[in-house]
């Protein structure tokens, strides 16, 4: 809910308490950490990366976070994902 509400402070607290950002949620089972990629929220992506999320390994329905970012056409999003070990 913290990411859905764009509440970075709450997200930080939840991560500090042991929240697992790669855990699937919702009726479709999307990993929590993928939500900011789908929304193009760079600050939330950076928070997830700082918390150890490796977007080059995160998959949902057979596609990587980078695949979803490429579909969006958002160059800034691709750049943020690419800076942390993802091959562009």
MODELLER restraints for C-alpha pairs under 7 A, 6 or more apart:
rsr = mdl.restraints
at = mdl.atoms
rsr.add(forms.Gaussian(group=physical.xy_distance, feature=features.Distance(at['CA:2:A'], at['CA:8:A']), mean=6.91, stdev=0.5))
rsr.add(forms.Gaussian(group=physical.xy_distance, feature=features.Distance(at['CA:2:A'], at['CA:10:A']), mean=5.73, stdev=0.5))
rsr.add(forms.Gaussian(group=physical.xy_distance, feature=features.Distance(at['CA:2:A'], at['CA:11:A']), mean=5.27, stdev=0.5))
rsr.add(forms.Gaussian(group=physical.xy_distance, feature=features.Distance(at['CA:3:A'], at['CA:11:A']), mean=6.51, stdev=0.5))
rsr.add(forms.Gaussian(group=physical.xy_distance, feature=features.Distance(at['CA:8:A'], at['CA:44:A']), mean=6.93, stdev=0.5))
rsr.add(forms.Gaussian(group=physical.xy_distance, feature=features.Distance(at['CA:21:A'], at['CA:31:A']), mean=6.85, stdev=0.5))
rsr.add(forms.Gaussian(group=physical.xy_distance, feature=features.Distance(at['CA:21:A'], at['CA:32:A']), mean=5.16, stdev=0.5))
rsr.add(forms.Gaussian(group=physical.xy_distance, feature=features.Distance(at['CA:21:A'], at['CA:33:A']), mean=5.01, stdev=0.5))
rsr.add(forms.Gaussian(group=physical.xy_distance, feature=features.Distance(at['CA:22:A'], at['CA:31:A']), mean=4.94, stdev=0.5))
rsr.add(forms.Gaussian(group=physical.xy_distance, feature=features.Distance(at['CA:22:A'], at['CA:32:A']), mean=5.74, stdev=0.5))
rsr.add(forms.Gaussian(group=physical.xy_distance, feature=features.Distance(at['CA:22:A'], at['CA:33:A']), mean=5.64, stdev=0.5))
rsr.add(forms.Gaussian(group=physical.xy_distance, feature=features.Distance(at['CA:23:A'], at['CA:31:A']), mean=5.11, stdev=0.5))
rsr.add(forms.Gaussian(group=physical.xy_distance, feature=features.Distance(at['CA:23:A'], at['CA:32:A']), mean=6.02, stdev=0.5))
rsr.add(forms.Gaussian(group=physical.xy_distance, feature=features.Distance(at['CA:24:A'], at['CA:30:A']), mean=4.83, stdev=0.5))
rsr.add(forms.Gaussian(group=physical.xy_distance, feature=features.Distance(at['CA:24:A'], at['CA:31:A']), mean=3.99, stdev=0.5))
rsr.add(forms.Gaussian(group=physical.xy_distance, feature=features.Distance(at['CA:24:A'], at['CA:32:A']), mean=6.10, stdev=0.5))
rsr.add(forms.Gaussian(group=physical.xy_distance, feature=features.Distance(at['CA:25:A'], at['CA:31:A']), mean=6.10, stdev=0.5))
rsr.add(forms.Gaussian(group=physical.xy_distance, feature=features.Distance(at['CA:25:A'], at['CA:32:A']), mean=6.40, stdev=0.5))
rsr.add(forms.Gaussian(group=physical.xy_distance, feature=features.Distance(at['CA:30:A'], at['CA:60:A']), mean=6.45, stdev=0.5))
rsr.add(forms.Gaussian(group=physical.xy_distance, feature=features.Distance(at['CA:33:A'], at['CA:48:A']), mean=6.37, stdev=0.5))
rsr.add(forms.Gaussian(group=physical.xy_distance, feature=features.Distance(at['CA:34:A'], at['CA:65:A']), mean=6.59, stdev=0.5))
rsr.add(forms.Gaussian(group=physical.xy_distance, feature=features.Distance(at['CA:36:A'], at['CA:44:A']), mean=5.85, stdev=0.5))
rsr.add(forms.Gaussian(group=physical.xy_distance, feature=features.Distance(at['CA:36:A'], at['CA:45:A']), mean=5.82, stdev=0.5))
rsr.add(forms.Gaussian(group=physical.xy_distance, feature=features.Distance(at['CA:37:A'], at['CA:45:A']), mean=6.71, stdev=0.5))
rsr.add(forms.Gaussian(group=physical.xy_distance, feature=features.Distance(at['CA:37:A'], at['CA:65:A']), mean=6.76, stdev=0.5))
rsr.add(forms.Gaussian(group=physical.xy_distance, feature=features.Distance(at['CA:37:A'], at['CA:69:A']), mean=6.57, stdev=0.5))
rsr.add(forms.Gaussian(group=physical.xy_distance, feature=features.Distance(at['CA:38:A'], at['CA:68:A']), mean=6.96, stdev=0.5))
rsr.add(forms.Gaussian(group=physical.xy_distance, feature=features.Distance(at['CA:40:A'], at['CA:77:A']), mean=6.29, stdev=0.5))
rsr.add(forms.Gaussian(group=physical.xy_distance, feature=features.Distance(at['CA:42:A'], at['CA:77:A']), mean=6.58, stdev=0.5))
rsr.add(forms.Gaussian(group=physical.xy_distance, feature=features.Distance(at['CA:55:A'], at['CA:65:A']), mean=5.76, stdev=0.5))
rsr.add(forms.Gaussian(group=physical.xy_distance, feature=features.Distance(at['CA:55:A'], at['CA:81:A']), mean=6.85, stdev=0.5))
rsr.add(forms.Gaussian(group=physical.xy_distance, feature=features.Distance(at['CA:56:A'], at['CA:64:A']), mean=6.59, stdev=0.5))
rsr.add(forms.Gaussian(group=physical.xy_distance, feature=features.Distance(at['CA:56:A'], at['CA:65:A']), mean=6.78, stdev=0.5))
rsr.add(forms.Gaussian(group=physical.xy_distance, feature=features.Distance(at['CA:56:A'], at['CA:66:A']), mean=6.94, stdev=0.5))
rsr.add(forms.Gaussian(group=physical.xy_distance, feature=features.Distance(at['CA:56:A'], at['CA:85:A']), mean=6.85, stdev=0.5))
rsr.add(forms.Gaussian(group=physical.xy_distance, feature=features.Distance(at['CA:56:A'], at['CA:86:A']), mean=5.10, stdev=0.5))
rsr.add(forms.Gaussian(group=physical.xy_distance, feature=features.Distance(at['CA:57:A'], at['CA:64:A']), mean=6.84, stdev=0.5))
rsr.add(forms.Gaussian(group=physical.xy_distance, feature=features.Distance(at['CA:58:A'], at['CA:64:A']), mean=5.73, stdev=0.5))
rsr.add(forms.Gaussian(group=physical.xy_distance, feature=features.Distance(at['CA:58:A'], at['CA:65:A']), mean=6.20, stdev=0.5))
rsr.add(forms.Gaussian(group=physical.xy_distance, feature=features.Distance(at['CA:59:A'], at['CA:65:A']), mean=6.50, stdev=0.5))
rsr.add(forms.Gaussian(group=physical.xy_distance, feature=features.Distance(at['CA:66:A'], at['CA:78:A']), mean=6.92, stdev=0.5))
rsr.add(forms.Gaussian(group=physical.xy_distance, feature=features.Distance(at['CA:66:A'], at['CA:81:A']), mean=6.89, stdev=0.5))
rsr.add(forms.Gaussian(group=physical.xy_distance, feature=features.Distance(at['CA:69:A'], at['CA:77:A']), mean=6.40, stdev=0.5))
rsr.add(forms.Gaussian(group=physical.xy_distance, feature=features.Distance(at['CA:69:A'], at['CA:78:A']), mean=5.98, stdev=0.5))
rsr.add(forms.Gaussian(group=physical.xy_distance, feature=features.Distance(at['CA:70:A'], at['CA:78:A']), mean=6.84, stdev=0.5))
rsr.add(forms.Gaussian(group=physical.xy_distance, feature=features.Distance(at['CA:82:A'], at['CA:88:A']), mean=5.94, stdev=0.5))
